[in-house]
Amino acid sequence: MLPPFKDDVSHGDRSIFAIEAKSNPKFSPLVKGTVAMIKGDYKLIYYVGYEGHDGVFELYDLESDPEELNDLYSSRKSTASELENELLLKIKVVNQPYVRRD
């Protein structure tokens, strides 16, 4: 039996990031991929570089919606904005070594 995903150990306000970017060129800034960030009970998903979906965000409350069926991005603007800013800043920092300086 696998241990539960969520245990009694608190990770505080630490954010957890995951990325899928198989089509993104290696050793370059993120231009195509999907980034997910989990913080507390929330999961924010960001799509970048996909035609018709570029720059799209989704927000889920994993505690009340573990199957991620109810996108809260439009209805929880304050939470969405806070998480969005953190995720975009993290992408900017990670992309920094690959930005050309002419």
C-alpha positions as CSV (number, residue, x, y, z in Angstrom):
1,M,0.0,0.0,0.0
2,L,1.3,3.5,-0.9
3,P,1.4,6.1,1.8
4,P,-1.1,9.0,1.5
5,F,-0.2,11.9,-0.7
6,K,-0.9,14.3,2.1
7,D,0.4,13.5,5.6
8,D,0.7,15.1,9.0
9,V,4.0,16.8,8.1
10,S,3.5,20.4,7.3
11,H,5.5,21.9,4.5
12,G,4.4,25.4,5.5
13,D,4.0,27.8,2.6
14,R,6.4,26.0,0.3
15,S,5.3,25.7,-3.3
16,I,5.8,22.5,-5.3
17,F,6.4,22.9,-9.0
18,A,6.0,20.4,-11.9
19,I,6.6,20.9,-15.6
20,E,5.9,19.1,-18.8
21,A,7.9,20.6,-21.7
22,K,8.8,17.8,-24.0
23,S,8.3,20.0,-27.1
24,N,10.3,22.9,-25.7
25,P,13.8,23.3,-27.2
26,K,16.6,22.1,-24.8
27,F,18.7,24.7,-23.0
28,S,16.3,27.6,-23.8
29,P,13.7,29.6,-22.1
30,L,10.3,27.9,-21.6
31,V,8.3,28.7,-24.8
32,K,6.0,25.6,-24.9
33,G,4.9,23.5,-21.9
34,T,2.6,23.1,-19.0
35,V,3.6,24.2,-15.5
36,A,1.8,23.2,-12.3
37,M,2.2,24.7,-8.9
38,I,0.7,23.3,-5.7
39,K,0.6,25.5,-2.7
40,G,-1.5,24.6,0.3
41,D,-4.8,23.2,-0.9
42,Y,-4.5,24.9,-4.3
43,K,-3.1,23.8,-7.6
44,L,-2.5,26.3,-10.4
45,I,-1.9,25.1,-13.9
46,Y,-0.3,27.3,-16.7
47,Y,-0.2,26.5,-20.4
48,V,2.4,28.3,-22.5
49,G,3.0,28.0,-26.2
50,Y,0.0,26.0,-27.2
51,E,-2.1,27.3,-30.0
52,G,-5.5,28.4,-28.7
53,H,-4.4,27.8,-25.1
54,D,-1.3,30.0,-24.7
55,G,-1.3,31.9,-21.4
56,V,-4.3,30.0,-20.0
57,F,-4.5,29.3,-16.3
58,E,-6.6,26.9,-14.3
59,L,-7.0,26.8,-10.5
60,Y,-8.3,23.9,-8.4
61,D,-8.9,23.4,-4.7
62,L,-7.4,19.9,-4.2
63,E,-9.0,19.5,-0.7
64,S,-12.6,19.9,-1.9
65,D,-12.0,18.9,-5.6
66,P,-9.2,16.2,-5.7
67,E,-10.2,15.2,-9.2
68,E,-9.8,18.7,-10.5
69,L,-13.2,19.0,-12.1
70,N,-14.1,22.6,-11.0
71,D,-11.8,25.3,-12.4
72,L,-11.9,28.2,-9.8
73,Y,-9.6,30.5,-11.8
74,S,-12.4,33.0,-12.6
75,S,-14.2,32.8,-9.3
76,R,-11.3,33.1,-6.9
77,K,-9.5,36.1,-8.4
78,S,-7.5,37.0,-5.3
79,T,-6.1,33.5,-4.8
80,A,-5.6,33.0,-8.5
81,S,-3.7,36.3,-8.8
82,E,-1.4,35.6,-5.9
83,L,-0.5,32.1,-7.2
84,E,-0.2,33.4,-10.8
85,N,2.3,36.1,-9.7
86,E,4.4,33.5,-7.9
87,L,4.4,31.0,-10.7
88,L,5.3,33.6,-13.4
89,L,8.1,35.0,-11.2
90,K,9.5,31.5,-10.8
91,I,9.4,30.9,-14.6
92,K,11.2,34.3,-15.1
93,V,13.9,33.3,-12.6
94,V,14.4,29.9,-14.1
95,N,14.5,31.3,-17.7
96,Q,17.0,33.9,-16.8
97,P,20.2,31.9,-17.7
98,Y,18.8,31.3,-21.2
99,V,17.8,34.9,-22.0
100,R,20.1,36.5,-24.6
101,R,22.0,39.6,-23.5
102,D,23.0,41.4,-26.7
